[in-house]
Amino acid sequence: MKAKCLAGVLVAALSALPCGAVLASGYDDAIMTSEAYRFTHADLRWRSAGEQAYAARDMRNAWQKFERAARYADKPSQAMIASMLWNGDGVPQDRALAYAWIDLAAERGYPRFLATREQYWNALSEPERARAIEVGQGVYDEFGDKVAKPRLEQELITERRKNTTGSRLGNAGPAQIKVFDQATGKVLNIPGMIYGDPKYWDPAAHWSAVDAMWKGPEAAAR
């Protein structure tokens, strides 16, 4: 799944949030499909970099980037690592470790990853199954949601502060952020108070949107 596709789901999910402190703006699509937004969300940033490296068959770099995204609880990146290990795609084949990674990718019950997990398990030998269970704990200890989600949540807090205090490159001034609008092909100067709206940085909204993308009826077909 491309980061741009996820951004579209995030836009839809955020539009359904309770009003409260959320500011009304016409900038949602421009902000959430922008490179700037992707860059400030570590899961999207590193997965996108991994996809680009993988497409270029730079497998060592792809692995490194997917692993970075995996540290921020990105399930598609964890599934890509599993696939690379299972097929020996640019890395030494290790089916037991591949199972540990796909089990992690299926941690939230996303249908596609659950199905792949079962396929892997059924194909493993008994010794491979025993080793998969053995190595799986270490994978969970470093990349499971319990530790990985807080990493991203802290990143979102940090990035929001950076992007609303004029500290990031590309800032048009202390009160504005420059964002390239893919729909119009124009650069927009977005007021910092809008770009810093909690709806763009709220972890609960982010996880809800990701779940909506991967748990929907059509998710297993992706």
C-alpha positions in Angstrom: 0.0 0.0 0.0 1.4 3.4 -0.9 1.7 6.2 1.6 -0.5 8.3 -0.6 -3.4 5.8 -0.3 -3.1 5.8 3.5 -3.1 9.6 3.5 -6.5 9.5 1.7 -7.9 7.2 4.4 -6.5 9.5 7.1 -8.3 12.4 5.5 -11.6 10.6 5.6 -11.1 9.3 9.2 -10.2 12.8 10.5 -13.2 14.3 8.9 -15.3 12.0 11.1 -13.7 13.2 14.4 -15.8 15.0 17.0 -15.6 18.8 16.5 -14.3 20.0 19.9 -11.0 21.8 19.4 -10.7 20.7 15.7 -10.4 23.7 13.4 -12.4 23.7 10.3 -10.2 24.1 7.2 -10.1 23.4 3.5 -6.5 22.2 3.8 -7.0 18.5 4.8 -6.3 16.9 1.4 -3.3 19.2 0.7 -1.7 18.6 4.1 -2.3 14.9 4.4 -1.2 13.9 0.8 1.9 16.1 1.0 5.5 15.0 1.2 5.8 17.3 4.3 3.1 15.4 6.1 4.6 12.0 5.2 8.0 13.2 6.3 6.7 14.1 9.7 5.0 10.7 10.3 7.9 8.3 10.8 5.9 5.2 9.9 4.9 6.7 6.5 8.2 8.3 5.9 10.3 5.1 6.3 7.8 2.8 4.6 7.8 5.1 1.6 11.6 5.1 1.5 11.6 1.3 1.8 9.1 1.0 -1.1 11.3 3.3 -3.3 14.4 1.3 -2.5 12.6 -2.0 -3.1 11.3 -0.8 -6.5 14.9 0.1 -7.4 16.0 -3.4 -6.2 18.3 -1.8 -3.6 17.4 -4.6 -1.2 19.8 -3.8 1.6 18.5 -0.2 1.8 14.9 -1.4 1.5 15.4 -3.8 4.4 16.9 -1.0 6.5 14.1 1.4 5.7 11.3 -1.1 6.3 12.9 -2.0 9.6 12.9 1.7 10.6 9.2 1.9 9.8 8.6 -1.3 11.7 10.0 0.3 14.8 7.2 2.8 14.5 4.5 0.1 14.5 4.0 0.1 10.7 2.4 -3.3 10.0 2.8 -3.2 6.2 6.5 -2.8 6.6 6.7 -5.6 9.1 4.9 -7.8 6.5 7.4 -6.7 3.8 10.2 -7.9 6.0 8.4 -11.2 6.5 8.0 -11.6 2.7 11.7 -10.8 2.1 12.8 -13.4 4.6 10.4 -16.0 3.4 11.4 -15.7 -0.2 15.1 -14.9 0.4 14.4 -11.7 -1.5 17.7 -9.8 -1.1 18.4 -11.4 2.3 19.2 -14.9 3.4 16.1 -17.0 3.5 14.9 -17.7 7.0 11.3 -19.1 7.1 11.1 -19.3 10.9 12.1 -15.7 11.3 9.7 -14.8 8.5 6.9 -16.4 10.4 7.8 -14.3 13.5 7.6 -11.1 11.5 4.3 -12.0 9.8 2.9 -13.0 13.2 3.8 -9.5 14.4 2.3 -7.9 11.3 -1.0 -9.7 12.1 -0.9 -8.5 15.7 -3.9 -6.2 15.1 -5.9 -8.8 13.3 -5.6 -7.3 9.8 -7.2 -10.0 7.4 -4.5 -10.0 4.8 -1.7 -10.5 7.3 -3.6 -13.1 9.2 -4.1 -15.1 6.0 -0.4 -14.9 5.1 0.5 -15.9 8.7 -1.6 -19.1 8.4 0.0 -19.9 5.0 3.5 -19.6 6.4 2.6 -21.7 9.5 1.2 -24.5 7.4 4.3 -24.6 5.3 6.7 -24.8 8.2 8.3 -28.0 9.3 8.1 -28.9 13.0 11.7 -27.7 13.7 11.0 -24.5 11.9 7.8 -23.9 14.0 9.8 -24.5 17.2 12.4 -22.0 16.1 9.7 -19.5 15.0 8.3 -19.5 18.5 11.7 -19.1 20.0 12.8 -16.1 17.9 9.4 -14.5 17.9 9.6 -13.2 21.4 12.7 -11.1 20.6 10.9 -9.6 17.6 7.9 -8.7 19.7 10.1 -7.2 22.4 11.6 -4.7 20.0 8.9 -4.1 17.4 5.5 -5.1 19.0 2.8 -2.5 19.4 3.4 -2.2 23.1 6.8 -0.6 22.5 6.5 0.6 18.9 3.3 2.7 19.1 4.7 4.9 21.9 7.7 5.7 19.6 5.5 7.1 16.9 3.3 8.9 19.4 6.3 10.7 20.8 7.4 11.5 17.3 4.1 13.1 16.5 4.3 15.3 19.6 7.8 16.4 18.6 7.0 17.0 15.0 3.9 19.0 15.9 6.0 21.3 18.0 8.6 21.7 15.3 6.1 22.5 12.6 4.2 25.1 14.7 7.2 27.0 16.0 9.0 27.8 12.7 11.9 25.4 13.3 11.6 23.1 10.2 13.1 23.9 6.7 10.5 24.9 4.3 8.7 27.1 6.8 7.5 30.3 5.1 7.7 32.2 8.4 7.0 31.8 12.1 3.3 31.5 11.4 3.2 29.6 8.1 4.1 26.2 6.6 4.7 25.6 2.9 2.9 22.6 1.5 2.8 21.4 -2.1 -0.8 20.7 -3.1 -0.8 17.6 -5.4 -4.3 18.4 -6.6 -3.5 21.9 -7.9 0.2 21.6 -8.4 0.7 24.8 -6.3 2.6 25.5 -3.1 0.3 26.6 -0.4 1.2 28.8 2.6 -0.8 27.2 5.4 -1.2 29.0 8.6 0.8 27.4 11.4 -2.3 27.3 13.7 -4.1 25.1 11.1 -1.1 22.9 10.3 -0.7 22.4 14.0 -4.3 21.4 14.6 -4.4 18.3 16.9 -6.4 16.4 14.3 -3.3 16.0 12.1 -1.2 14.8 15.0 -3.5 12.9 17.3 -2.2 9.3 17.7 -5.6 7.8 18.3 -6.9 9.3 15.1 -3.9 8.0 13.2 -4.2 4.4 14.5 -8.0 4.5 13.8 -7.4 5.5 10.2 -4.7 2.8 9.7 -7.1 0.2 11.2 -9.8 1.3 8.9 -7.6 0.8 5.9 -6.4 -2.7 6.8 -9.5 -4.1 8.6 -12.2 -3.2 6.0 -14.0 -5.8 4.0 -11.8 -5.2 1.0 -8.5 -5.4 3.0 -7.9 -9.1 2.4 -7.9 -8.5 -1.4 -5.1 -5.9 -1.3 
